[in-house]
Amino acid sequence: MNASADRPGRRRRRTHPVVTLTVLGAAVLVLTAALAGCGGSSASSTGVVNLDDAPKAAGLRGPELATPLPMPDIRLTDTAGRPYDVKAATGGKLTFVYFGYTHCPDVCPTTMADIARALDLVPAADRGRVAVVFITTDPDRDTGPVIRSWLDQFNPSFVGLRGPLAQVADYAGQLGVPLAAPQRQADGTVTVDHGAQVTAFSPDGTARTVYLANTQVEDYAHDIPLLLKETQ
């Protein structure tokens, strides 16, 4: 699908997101964006580091995970109402996993649009070996048809998944992605605070790199061919 200026989320946020160091399981350190309600404020935290100081993987532009992260056993429901096993369905592909929600006014659509545009810039052979998995953090409002319609604005190949919030939060936690329950604001709107990073699983099912909210299209496009070559 060709990118165009009228794609949702093309507005670029220039400020660096806050980045924290989070412990996963047995003292596994990963870079993770602080809770940031789309269009809302960021939660304060300790151990904050500047994005510019985050280490980069060799040759890549995305921040490097201190310890490689294997893909967890994520089993949810796709937009057609069918069971979807992420590990089985994306085996052998470079897989970008992102947690967000369709009513998000800025970072979620921007991220999806940027990845879609980056895929337009890489060779078709590489494009066919990339899976993009969007997992909703607002399952009450994000029904299958709602997610499918929203993702189709960016790229019809993008996979949309949903499930009980507690299950989604567990999966997010395994990837070091902070997630809070939806909150209704005084004006009646509902916001969902969530980490804004994209976790990149190489074809061998291991993540060594994440991409934060202000990652440029060119950075994704630069890294995709390199990530496709990564193996353990």
N, C-alpha and C positions, 0 to 999 in steps of 0.2 A: 504494500500500500504506500503510495507516495505521500510524503509529509507536505503539509501546506501551512501557511501562516494562520489559517483560521482554526487549526487544531486547538482543542481546549488545553489550557495550561501552558501556553507559550510564553506567558509572562515570566521573566527570569528574576529569581531572588538572588541578590548579590552579596548579602551578608553571609558570613560563615556560620553554619549551625554549630551549636555547642556539642562537643564530643566528650564522652566520659569513658573511663576504663571500667569494664564490668567483668565480674568473675562468673565463669560458667563451670559448673560441676567442680572437678578437682583442680581448682585454681587455674583454669584456662582463661587467659586474658584476651579479650577481643575489643576492638573499637566499636562503639555503638553511639548513635545519636541520642541526645537526651530527649525525654518526652517532649513532644512539640505538637500541640493541638493545631491542626491545619487552620491557619488564620488566627491562631491564639498565641499565648505566651509559652515560653519554655520553662520547664521545671528546673529549679536550682539543684545542684548536686556537687559532690566533692570529687576531687581527682580530675578536674577539667583540664584538657589540653587543647591547644589551638590546632585547627585543621591543618595549618601550614607546617606544624611540627610532626604530624602523623607520619610514621615510616611508610615508604612505598615498596611494593614488591619489585624485584629486579625487572626492569624493562617496562613495568606497568605504571599506570597513573593513579590507580585506586589504592587507598590505604591497605596495608598488609595486616592480616591477622597474625598475632604473635604465635599462635598455635593453629595449624590447619584444623578445620571443622568438618567432620563427616556429615552428610545429609541425614537428618533425622527421619524417622519413619512417619512421614506426613500422609494421612489418609483422611480426605475430606470429600465434599460433594461438589461436582462441577455445575456449570450453569444450566445444563440439561437435566440435572437431578440424578446423575449417575455417580457411583462411587469413583473416586480418583485417587490412585496411589502415586504420589509425586515421584518417588524413587524409581518405581517400575516404569512409569510413563515417560520419564525424561532420561532414562539410562542412555549413556553415550553422547548426551548433548550438553552444551554449556547452558546452565539454567540459572536465570535471574529470579530470585524470590523476593517479593515485596509485600509488606503488610500495610494496608491502608483502607480507605473507604470512598465510595463514589460521590458522596456529598461534600467531600473535602474541597475547599475553594482554591487551593494553591499547590502545595507540594506534591500531592498524589497525582493529579492530572499532569503536572509539569514533568514529574518523573516518568510516567508512562509515555508521554509525548516525546521526551528526550531519547528514551530507549528506542522507540519506534523510528525516530529520525536517524539514530545511529545505525539501525539495521538497514535503512535505505542506503547508507553510505558504504556498506561492506559488500564484498562479492556475493552473488546469489548462492554459491556453494556453501559459504560460511553462514549465510542467513538461515539456510535450511537446517543448520545444526544447532540453532539457538532456540531455547524455550523460555518464555517469560510467564511466570506464575504470579498472579495477583490474588492475595488472600484477604478477604474483607475482615475488618475489625468492627464492623457494624452490621452483623448478620440479621438483625430484626428489620432493618430498612433495605439492606442490600439483598434482595431476592435474586434468584438465578437470572431471570429476564432483565432485571435492572443492571446487574453486573455485565451481562452479555452486551446489552445496548451501549453501555458506557465504554467497555473495552473496544468495541467495534469502531469507535471513533478514532482509535489510535492504530490498532492492527487486529484484524479478525483472528489471527493465529494466537493471540494472547489467551492464556488459560485463566479463568476466574474460578475461585473456590470459596466455599462457605461452610460453616459448621457452627456448633454451639460455641459461644464466646469463651467459655472456660477451656475448651479444647484448643481453640485458636490461640489463646493466651499461653497455653502450655507449649505449643509449637514455637510461638514467637520467643518465649523464654529460652528454649533450647538453642535458638540462634542469637541470643543476646539482644533481642529487640524488645525494649520496654513497651508495655501496652496497658492502658487504663480503660475502664468501662466507659461507654458513652455517657456524656453529661449534658443535661438540658440547661441552657443558659437562660438568663432573665428575659431575653427577647424572644424566647421560644425556640431558638435554633439549638441543634444538637451537635456537639463537637466530640471528637474522639482523640484523646492524646495517644500518640504512638511514636515509636522510633521511625526515623525517615530513611534508614539505610536500605540499600539493595544488596543482598548477599549473593555472590557469584559462585556457583558450584561448577567446577570444571567437569569435563566429560567423565572423569573417573569418580565423580560424586563427592569431591572434596572441595571445600571453600577455603581459599587462601587470601581472598581479597573481598572488600566491601566497597560500596560506592555511596557517598553521602549526598545530602539534598541538593548541593550546588554543583554537582558533577556536570561538566560540560558535555554536549553531544559529541564533540571531537574526542573527548577522553574515552567515552564508551567505544566509539568507532575504532580508536587506536588499539584498545585493549582486547576487543573481541577476537581477532585472529590469534593473538598471543594466548589468550585463555583457552581457546580451542585446542591448543597444542599441549596444555598442561596435563601431566599425569603424575601419579605418585612415584 
